[in-house]
Amino acid sequence: MKRVHSPTQRIKKSGIIELADGGTLFLDEIGEMPPLFLQAKLLKFLESRSFRRVGSTTEISVDVRIISATNKNLEREVELGHFRQDLFYSLMSSLYMFRL
C-alpha cells in the first residue's frame, strides 16, 4: 500500500458497498442498527442505489442485490420506535422469509 506523504496524495479505498457492485451485499443483524439517522442513510442508499464517500461530493452508483438478516421482530421494533418504518417497508418490498 502506498503511504500518504501530503494531503494531495490520497489513497482511494473501496468500501464494502463498492466492492459488492455487480453482486450481493449482505446486511447481517439489520435489526441491531442504531441510531435512526444511520437507518435514514441506509434507506437513502436503498432508494437511489448511490452514495458518497466521506468527504466527497461525487455520487457513486452501484448495482447490488441486498440481502438482510435479523433475529429481531422488526415489526415490533418499528412499533417501539427503534427501527424506521420506511426502512422496514423498503426491506420488506422483496421479502423472502425463512424461519429457523
GROMACS elastic network, one bead per residue, 0.5 to 0.9 nm:
[ bonds ]
;  ai    aj funct       b0    kb
    1    11     6  0.87324   500
    2    11     6  0.73895   500
    3     9     6  0.85709   500
    3    10     6  0.86690   500
    3    11     6  0.81705   500
    4     7     6  0.74398   500
    4     8     6  0.85196   500
    4     9     6  0.56970   500
    4    10     6  0.61283   500
    4    11     6  0.72165   500
    5     8     6  0.83138   500
    5     9     6  0.65575   500
    5    10     6  0.86050   500
    6     9     6  0.54523   500
    6    10     6  0.77859   500
    7    10     6  0.64867   500
   14    17     6  0.78905   500
   14    18     6  0.56856   500
   14    19     6  0.63348   500
   15    18     6  0.54187   500
   15    19     6  0.62246   500
   15    20     6  0.87249   500
   15    53     6  0.85827   500
   16    20     6  0.61269   500
   16    21     6  0.88439   500
   16    25     6  0.78955   500
   17    20     6  0.51278   500
   17    21     6  0.65936   500
   17    25     6  0.69361   500
   17    51     6  0.89038   500
   17    62     6  0.76401   500
   17    64     6  0.80586   500
   18    21     6  0.52698   500
   18    60     6  0.82989   500
   18    61     6  0.86017   500
   18    62     6  0.67604   500
   19    22     6  0.85103   500
   19    23     6  0.84653   500
   19    25     6  0.88495   500
   20    23     6  0.51718   500
   20    24     6  0.56911   500
   20    25     6  0.56682   500
   20    62     6  0.81020   500
   20    63     6  0.81167   500
   20    64     6  0.63086   500
   20    65     6  0.85501   500
   21    24     6  0.75297   500
   21    25     6  0.83801   500
   21    61     6  0.86510   500
   21    62     6  0.51798   500
   21    63     6  0.52370   500
   21    64     6  0.53793   500
   21    65     6  0.87333   500
   22    62     6  0.72669   500
   22    63     6  0.51981   500
   22    64     6  0.55281   500
   22    65     6  0.80225   500
   23    63     6  0.72880   500
   23    64     6  0.52857   500
   23    65     6  0.62358   500
   23    66     6  0.89021   500
   24    63     6  0.88301   500
   24    64     6  0.53975   500
   24    66     6  0.58907   500
   24    67     6  0.71340   500
   25    64     6  0.64211   500
   25    65     6  0.61054   500
   25    66     6  0.50462   500
   25    67     6  0.62113   500
   25    68     6  0.82830   500
   26    65     6  0.84751   500
   26    66     6  0.60950   500
   26    68     6  0.56473   500
   26    69     6  0.79559   500
   27    30     6  0.60129   500
   27    66     6  0.73703   500
   27    67     6  0.61213   500
   27    69     6  0.64502   500
   27    70     6  0.88255   500
   28    31     6  0.85651   500
   28    32     6  0.89113   500
   28    67     6  0.82161   500
   28    68     6  0.56295   500
   28    70     6  0.64918   500
   29    32     6  0.55706   500
   29    33     6  0.74013   500
   29    68     6  0.72746   500
   29    69     6  0.53544   500
   29    71     6  0.69031   500
   29    72     6  0.81818   500
   30    33     6  0.54993   500
   30    68     6  0.63126   500
   30    69     6  0.60548   500
   30    70     6  0.55737   500
   30    71     6  0.88242   500
   30    72     6  0.87305   500
   31    34     6  0.83467   500
   31    69     6  0.79471   500
   31    70     6  0.55381   500
   31    71     6  0.74106   500
   31    72     6  0.58918   500
   31    73     6  0.79343   500
   31    74     6  0.64342   500
   31    77     6  0.77831   500
   31    82     6  0.86536   500
   31    83     6  0.72421   500
   32    70     6  0.77900   500
   32    72     6  0.80895   500
   32    83     6  0.88785   500
   33    36     6  0.80160   500
   33    38     6  0.75930   500
   33    39     6  0.69915   500
   33    82     6  0.89775   500
   33    83     6  0.80616   500
   34    37     6  0.79592   500
   34    38     6  0.67104   500
   34    39     6  0.71691   500
   34    82     6  0.77947   500
   34    83     6  0.81056   500
   35    38     6  0.56857   500
   35    39     6  0.67327   500
   35    82     6  0.79875   500
   35    83     6  0.84629   500
   36    40     6  0.63089   500
   36    41     6  0.88665   500
   36    81     6  0.89940   500
   36    82     6  0.73690   500
   36    83     6  0.68025   500
   36    84     6  0.67061   500
   37    41     6  0.65208   500
   37    42     6  0.88228   500
   38    41     6  0.50733   500
   38    42     6  0.63455   500
   38    43     6  0.86374   500
   39    42     6  0.50366   500
   39    43     6  0.61481   500
   39    44     6  0.86569   500
   39    83     6  0.76717   500
   39    84     6  0.68717   500
   39    87     6  0.70180   500
   40    43     6  0.50051   500
   40    44     6  0.62216   500
   40    45     6  0.86761   500
   40    84     6  0.77452   500
   40    86     6  0.88058   500
   40    87     6  0.74644   500
   41    44     6  0.51034   500
   41    45     6  0.63191   500
   41    46     6  0.87059   500
   41    51     6  0.89091   500
   42    45     6  0.50614   500
   42    46     6  0.61771   500
   42    47     6  0.86707   500
   42    87     6  0.78447   500
   43    46     6  0.50181   500
   43    47     6  0.61989   500
   43    48     6  0.86301   500
   43    86     6  0.76334   500
   43    87     6  0.54595   500
   43    90     6  0.73899   500
   43    91     6  0.88185   500
   44    47     6  0.52122   500
   44    48     6  0.61329   500
   44    49     6  0.78836   500
   44    50     6  0.81705   500
   44    51     6  0.83005   500
   45    48     6  0.52456   500
   45    50     6  0.55408   500
   45    51     6  0.61085   500
   46    49     6  0.53872   500
   46    50     6  0.79918   500
   46    66     6  0.84640   500
   46    87     6  0.86422   500
   46    90     6  0.75330   500
   46    91     6  0.84302   500
   47    50     6  0.83090   500
   47    90     6  0.80390   500
   48    51     6  0.80289   500
   48    61     6  0.80882   500
   49    60     6  0.85168   500
   49    61     6  0.58747   500
   49    62     6  0.58080   500
   49    63     6  0.68567   500
   49    64     6  0.77326   500
   50    59     6  0.62182   500
   50    60     6  0.52832   500
   50    62     6  0.60333   500
   50    63     6  0.87928   500
   51    58     6  0.83245   500
   51    59     6  0.54375   500
   51    60     6  0.53921   500
   51    61     6  0.66799   500
   51    62     6  0.84713   500
   52    55     6  0.79573   500
   52    56     6  0.59932   500
   52    57     6  0.65639   500
   52    58     6  0.59271   500
   52    60     6  0.60183   500
   52    61     6  0.89451   500
   53    56     6  0.52717   500
   53    57     6  0.78481   500
   53    58     6  0.76971   500
   53    59     6  0.79285   500
   53    60     6  0.80541   500
   54    57     6  0.86587   500
   56    59     6  0.80861   500
   66    91     6  0.85372   500
   67    91     6  0.87483   500
   68    91     6  0.78867   500
   70    73     6  0.79606   500
   70    74     6  0.82037   500
   71    74     6  0.87448   500
   72    75     6  0.87693   500
   72    76     6  0.82681   500
   72    77     6  0.77088   500
   73    76     6  0.54143   500
   73    77     6  0.63848   500
   73    78     6  0.88670   500
   74    78     6  0.60815   500
   74    79     6  0.85421   500
   74    82     6  0.88775   500
   74    83     6  0.70898   500
   74    88     6  0.71648   500
   75    78     6  0.51627   500
   75    79     6  0.63862   500
   75    80     6  0.87928   500
   75    83     6  0.84827   500
   75    85     6  0.83584   500
   75    88     6  0.78138   500
   76    80     6  0.62315   500
   76    81     6  0.86446   500
   76    82     6  0.87118   500
   76    83     6  0.87508   500
   77    80     6  0.50542   500
   77    81     6  0.61890   500
   77    82     6  0.51165   500
   77    83     6  0.53564   500
   77    84     6  0.83861   500
   78    81     6  0.50648   500
   78    82     6  0.58546   500
   78    84     6  0.59639   500
   78    85     6  0.56296   500
   78    88     6  0.76463   500
   79    82     6  0.76911   500
   79    83     6  0.80982   500
   79    85     6  0.84326   500
   80    83     6  0.77432   500
   81    84     6  0.70152   500
   81    85     6  0.84442   500
   83    86     6  0.88938   500
   83    87     6  0.76670   500
   83    88     6  0.72886   500
   84    87     6  0.53012   500
   84    88     6  0.61904   500
   84    89     6  0.88103   500
   85    89     6  0.62893   500
   85    90     6  0.85963   500
   86    89     6  0.52012   500
   86    90     6  0.61363   500
   86    91     6  0.86545   500
   87    91     6  0.61393   500
   87    92     6  0.84553   500
   88    91     6  0.52739   500
   88    92     6  0.61025   500
   88    93     6  0.86954   500
   89    93     6  0.60051   500
   90    93     6  0.53294   500
   90    94     6  0.81933   500
   91    94     6  0.69073   500
   91    95     6  0.71315   500
   92    96     6  0.83741   500
